Amino acid sequence: MKKILLSILLFSASFTAFSQSTPGKSAVFIGLGPSLPVGQFSLKDATNDDAGLAAVGFYLDFGYQYHFSKNVGAIAMFKGKIYGLSKDALNYALPTGSGGSMSVESSTWKMGAILGGLSQRLPLIKSNAFAMEFREAAGVQFTSSPRMSFNFNLPEIGSFSAIQESQLASSFAYLLGVGFSYQINSHLGLKLYGDYNNSNVKFKDVTATIDGSTTIIASPHQRTGTIDVGLGLTIGL
């Protein structure tokens, strides 16, 4: 029994020492999880020019962080995201009693952002291993809009099709994040966090083709507000 108690005490002591580590000066991190469209980007009204029609998406980020002091540092990161379009938003109703039909096919919203900023830690226990974290970053976002294809069939009028081409644009973007971190040891940590991201994307003239005739749609704007919630891993260097 004494040997068992001694083993338990030694294990507890080693685990305590193991978990009382603080982050090193520099580290790389990676995170992933669902990305939730908010604001105009989440609107599902296809007749609203501000609506992004975006469904829940997915994001992946990775980057580098450097601590100036124990609890304040700088970050540089890349974040990639992808969103499908809401099926309910695309299948909006044709005029009542028209007897018509419509089918829609679309690709996805794709975004990539390069960001830099600051991070802060607020230790929640004496060991400094468990902390609340904040991060603020800004940079440039590259956005690819979805390509959309429409096919209409209206009685006594006929069938016709329309295609709206994808566009690529760059814009200023910013991120505000908050979460929790647990430092397993000086080289390995876990994170649970949420980021609010936003950018006001201005595309060049969008090209639409209707039954073979090309039409130019004046430069549209799209706000791409999202909340990213995910798990992350930090690896000390």
C-alpha positions in Angstrom: 0.0 0.0 0.0 2.9 2.4 0.8 4.4 1.8 -2.6 1.0 2.5 -4.3 0.6 5.8 -2.3 4.2 6.8 -3.0 3.6 6.2 -6.7 0.4 8.3 -6.8 2.2 11.1 -5.0 5.1 11.0 -7.4 2.8 11.0 -10.4 0.8 13.9 -9.0 3.9 15.9 -8.3 5.3 15.2 -11.8 1.9 16.2 -13.4 1.8 19.4 -11.4 5.3 20.3 -12.5 4.5 19.4 -16.1 1.4 21.6 -16.2 2.9 24.6 -14.6 4.8 25.6 -17.7 4.5 28.9 -19.3 4.8 29.6 -23.1 8.3 30.1 -24.6 9.4 33.2 -26.5 8.2 32.1 -29.9 5.8 29.4 -31.3 3.9 28.4 -34.3 0.2 27.7 -34.1 -2.6 26.1 -36.2 -6.3 26.1 -35.7 -9.5 25.0 -37.5 -13.2 24.8 -37.1 -16.6 26.1 -38.4 -17.0 29.7 -39.7 -20.4 31.4 -39.1 -21.4 34.1 -41.6 -22.9 37.2 -39.8 -24.4 40.5 -40.9 -24.9 41.1 -44.6 -22.8 38.1 -45.5 -25.4 35.8 -43.8 -28.5 37.4 -45.4 -30.5 34.8 -47.5 -32.7 37.2 -49.5 -31.5 36.7 -53.1 -33.3 39.9 -54.1 -31.2 42.0 -51.7 -28.0 43.3 -53.4 -26.2 43.3 -50.0 -26.9 39.6 -49.2 -24.0 37.2 -49.3 -26.2 34.1 -49.3 -23.4 32.3 -47.4 -24.0 29.1 -45.5 -21.9 27.9 -42.5 -18.4 27.4 -43.7 -15.0 26.1 -42.6 -11.7 27.8 -41.8 -8.1 26.9 -41.2 -5.4 29.2 -39.9 -1.7 28.9 -39.0 0.9 31.4 -38.0 3.7 32.5 -35.8 3.7 34.3 -32.4 6.5 36.0 -30.4 6.2 37.1 -26.8 7.8 40.4 -25.9 7.1 39.5 -22.3 5.3 36.7 -20.4 1.8 37.8 -21.4 2.2 40.2 -24.4 3.3 39.3 -27.9 2.9 39.8 -31.6 1.3 37.5 -34.2 1.5 36.9 -37.9 -0.9 34.6 -39.5 -2.7 33.2 -42.6 -6.3 32.3 -42.6 -8.2 30.4 -45.3 -12.0 30.0 -45.4 -14.6 28.5 -47.7 -18.4 28.9 -47.8 -21.2 27.3 -49.8 -24.3 29.2 -50.7 -27.6 28.6 -48.9 -29.9 26.3 -51.0 -32.9 28.0 -49.5 -31.7 31.4 -50.7 -31.0 30.2 -54.2 -34.3 28.5 -54.7 -36.3 31.7 -54.2 -39.8 31.5 -55.6 -40.8 32.5 -59.1 -44.0 34.6 -59.5 -47.0 32.9 -58.0 -49.1 31.1 -60.6 -46.4 31.4 -63.3 -46.1 27.6 -63.5 -42.4 28.1 -64.1 -39.3 26.3 -62.9 -35.8 27.3 -62.1 -32.6 25.5 -61.2 -29.4 27.0 -59.8 -25.8 25.8 -59.6 -23.1 27.6 -57.8 -19.5 27.3 -56.7 -18.3 28.6 -53.3 -17.0 31.7 -51.6 -13.3 31.4 -51.0 -11.1 33.7 -48.9 -7.5 33.9 -47.8 -6.2 36.6 -45.4 -2.7 37.6 -44.4 -2.8 39.3 -41.0 -0.5 40.7 -38.3 -1.1 42.1 -34.9 -0.9 41.7 -31.1 -1.8 39.1 -28.5 -2.3 39.2 -24.8 -2.6 36.6 -22.0 -4.5 36.9 -18.8 -3.4 34.0 -16.5 -6.3 32.4 -14.6 -4.3 30.2 -12.2 -1.1 30.7 -10.3 0.9 28.2 -12.4 0.2 30.5 -15.5 -0.6 27.3 -17.5 -4.3 28.2 -18.0 -5.1 31.7 -19.4 -7.6 33.8 -21.2 -6.2 35.2 -24.5 -7.0 38.1 -26.7 -5.7 38.9 -30.2 -6.2 41.8 -32.6 -4.9 41.7 -36.2 -5.3 43.5 -39.5 -4.1 42.9 -43.0 -5.3 42.0 -46.5 -8.0 39.6 -47.6 -8.3 38.0 -51.0 -11.8 37.0 -51.9 -13.2 34.9 -54.7 -16.9 35.2 -55.3 -19.0 32.1 -56.4 -19.8 31.4 -60.0 -23.5 31.1 -60.4 -25.5 29.4 -63.2 -29.3 29.8 -63.6 -31.8 28.0 -65.8 -35.4 29.2 -66.1 -38.4 27.7 -67.8 -41.5 29.8 -68.1 -44.7 28.6 -69.9 -45.6 30.6 -73.0 -42.3 32.5 -72.7 -39.7 29.7 -73.1 -36.4 28.7 -71.5 -33.4 30.8 -70.9 -30.2 30.7 -68.9 -27.9 33.1 -67.1 -24.3 32.8 -65.8 -22.6 35.2 -63.3 -18.9 34.7 -63.4 -16.6 34.5 -60.3 -14.5 37.6 -59.4 -11.3 38.0 -57.4 -10.7 41.0 -55.2 -8.4 42.2 -52.4 -9.5 44.3 -49.5 -8.5 45.5 -46.0 -9.5 43.0 -43.3 -9.4 42.9 -39.5 -9.8 40.3 -36.7 -10.7 40.5 -33.1 -10.3 37.3 -31.1 -10.8 35.9 -27.6 -10.4 32.5 -26.1 -8.7 30.2 -23.6 -5.3 28.5 -23.7 -3.8 25.6 -21.7 0.0 25.3 -21.8 0.8 21.5 -21.4 4.5 22.3 -21.2 6.9 24.9 -22.6 6.6 23.4 -26.1 3.0 22.4 -26.4 -0.3 24.2 -25.8 -4.0 23.9 -26.6 -6.4 26.7 -27.5 -10.2 27.1 -27.7 -11.1 30.5 -29.2 -13.4 32.6 -31.3 -12.5 35.3 -33.9 -14.7 38.0 -35.3 -13.5 38.8 -38.9 -14.7 41.5 -41.3 -13.8 43.0 -44.6 -15.7 45.2 -47.1 -14.9 43.7 -50.5 -15.3 45.7 -53.7 -15.3 43.7 -56.8 -14.6 45.0 -60.3 -17.4 45.0 -62.8 -19.1 41.5 -62.7 -19.8 39.8 -66.0 -23.1 38.1 -66.5 -24.1 36.2 -69.6 -27.8 35.9 -70.4 -28.6 33.6 -73.3 -25.3 34.3 -74.9 -25.4 38.1 -74.4 -22.9 39.6 -72.0 -24.0 42.1 -69.5 -21.8 44.2 -67.1 -23.0 44.6 -63.5 -21.6 47.8 -61.9 -18.9 47.1 -59.2 -20.7 45.4 -56.3 -19.6 45.5 -52.7 -19.9 42.6 -50.2 -19.2 42.7 -46.5 -17.8 39.4 -45.3 -18.4 39.3 -41.6 -17.8 36.0 -39.9 -17.3 34.4 -36.5 -14.8 31.6 -36.5 -14.9 29.1 -33.6 -12.2 26.5 -33.3 -9.6 24.4 -31.6 -5.9 25.2 -31.9 -2.5 23.7 -31.2 0.6 25.8 -30.3 4.1 24.4 -30.7 7.0 26.2 -29.1 10.2 26.8 -31.0 
